[in-house]
């Protein structure tokens, strides 16, 4: 199914690393197609359209050992605030 979400993402120490609200557009992706980190896929399970959820993503379901250069340190826990906009 195609899923559209807005989200904000923080490192566990509080640094915000991404925010679709500030970019002015939600993201749309095919659920289950590995287009986003596994932790977000798991976090979306059971959500209803209009729902909001805070999730903590452990490194093994996020960016793991490599992290993302200059953005997400290796082995980081990530905190997301997800808003489910639509499921088609």
Secondary structure per residue as TSV (DSSP state, phi and psi in degrees):
chain	resnum	aa	ss	phi	psi
A	1	X	-	360.0	148.8
A	2	X	E	-85.9	128.8
A	3	X	E	-120.6	137.7
A	4	X	E	-121.1	127.9
A	5	X	E	-136.4	154.1
A	6	X	E	-107.5	148.2
A	7	X	E	-154.3	158.7
A	8	X	E	-124.8	140.6
A	9	X	E	-128.7	134.6
A	10	X	E	-127.0	150.1
A	11	X	E	-73.6	157.9
A	12	X	T	-63.7	-17.1
A	13	X	T	-89.4	0.9
A	14	X	S	109.1	-9.3
A	15	X	-	-73.7	124.7
A	16	X	E	-78.3	129.8
A	17	X	E	-113.0	-13.7
A	18	X	E	-161.6	150.7
A	19	X	E	-160.4	107.6
A	20	X	H	-69.8	-25.5
A	21	X	H	-62.7	-44.7
A	22	X	H	-68.3	-30.9
A	23	X	H	-73.8	-17.4
A	24	X	T	86.3	10.4
A	25	X	-	-154.1	135.5
A	26	X	-	-71.5	171.8
A	27	X	E	-108.0	145.0
A	28	X	E	-123.2	136.0
A	29	X	E	-152.8	164.3
A	30	X	E	-87.4	114.7
A	31	X	T	-61.5	135.3
A	32	X	T	82.9	2.2
A	33	X	S	-99.2	12.5
A	34	X	S	58.3	36.8
A	35	X	S	-89.8	-14.8
A	36	X	S	-130.8	170.2
A	37	X	-	-63.5	150.1
A	38	X	H	-59.3	-35.4
A	39	X	H	-60.7	-34.7
A	40	X	H	-72.4	-38.4
A	41	X	H	-58.5	-47.3
A	42	X	H	-64.1	-41.7
A	43	X	H	-63.9	-28.0
A	44	X	H	-80.0	-19.1
A	45	X	T	-57.0	129.0
A	46	X	T	83.3	-4.5
A	47	X	-	-73.0	150.8
A	48	X	-	-108.6	151.4
A	49	X	T	-54.2	133.1
A	50	X	T	93.3	-11.3
A	51	X	-	-76.3	153.9
A	52	X	E	-128.0	139.1
A	53	X	E	-145.6	140.2
A	54	X	E	-101.1	128.5
A	55	X	E	-130.1	150.4
A	56	X	E	-111.7	122.4
A	57	X	E	-104.4	118.6
A	58	X	-	-72.5	159.1
A	59	X	G	-51.2	-40.2
A	60	X	G	-67.2	-17.9
A	61	X	G	-107.5	5.2
A	62	X	T	-114.6	-118.8
A	63	X	T	-103.7	-0.6
A	64	X	T	57.6	-149.7
A	65	X	T	-60.8	-40.4
A	66	X	T	-71.4	-30.9
A	67	X	-	61.4	-156.0
A	68	X	B	-133.9	120.5
A	69	X	T	-49.3	130.6
A	70	X	T	61.3	14.2
A	71	X	T	-135.2	-53.4
A	72	X	B	-128.8	115.3
A	73	X	-	-63.9	157.1
A	74	X	T	-55.9	144.7
A	75	X	T	57.0	37.7
A	76	X	-	-86.6	139.9
A	77	X	-	-82.9	138.4
A	78	X	E	-118.1	142.6
A	79	X	E	-117.1	127.7
A	80	X	E	-124.1	144.2
A	81	X	E	-111.0	111.0
A	82	X	E	-104.0	137.7
A	83	X	E	-123.5	117.6
A	84	X	E	-85.7	115.5
A	85	X	E	-91.0	-46.6
A	86	X	E	-157.0	157.3
A	87	X	E	-136.5	123.5
A	88	X	-	-122.9	360.0
